[in-house]
Amino acid sequence: MTPDQADDTLDELVHRLERAAEQLRSGELSADAAATVVEDCASLASQASAELERRAREAEREPLPGQDSLV
């Protein structure tokens, strides 16, 4: 996955979470529908967390600028 694709994925997850929050705040959902949206939010948050953890692990593997490896 390229960095741009990863950014797009994370942006889409954030957008979906924001949209779900708007639905929940509106008060127009039935209790069952709200419960389903909350479950969806948990899944989306889990996906976003996994993406951020993947990025953090990837960043740890890259040397800091100016820190060339010694041969």
Secondary structure, 3 states (H helix, E strand, C coil): CCHHHHHHHHHHHHHHHHHHHHHHHHCCCCHHHHHHHHHHHHHHHHHHHHHHHHHHHHHHHCCCCCCCCCC
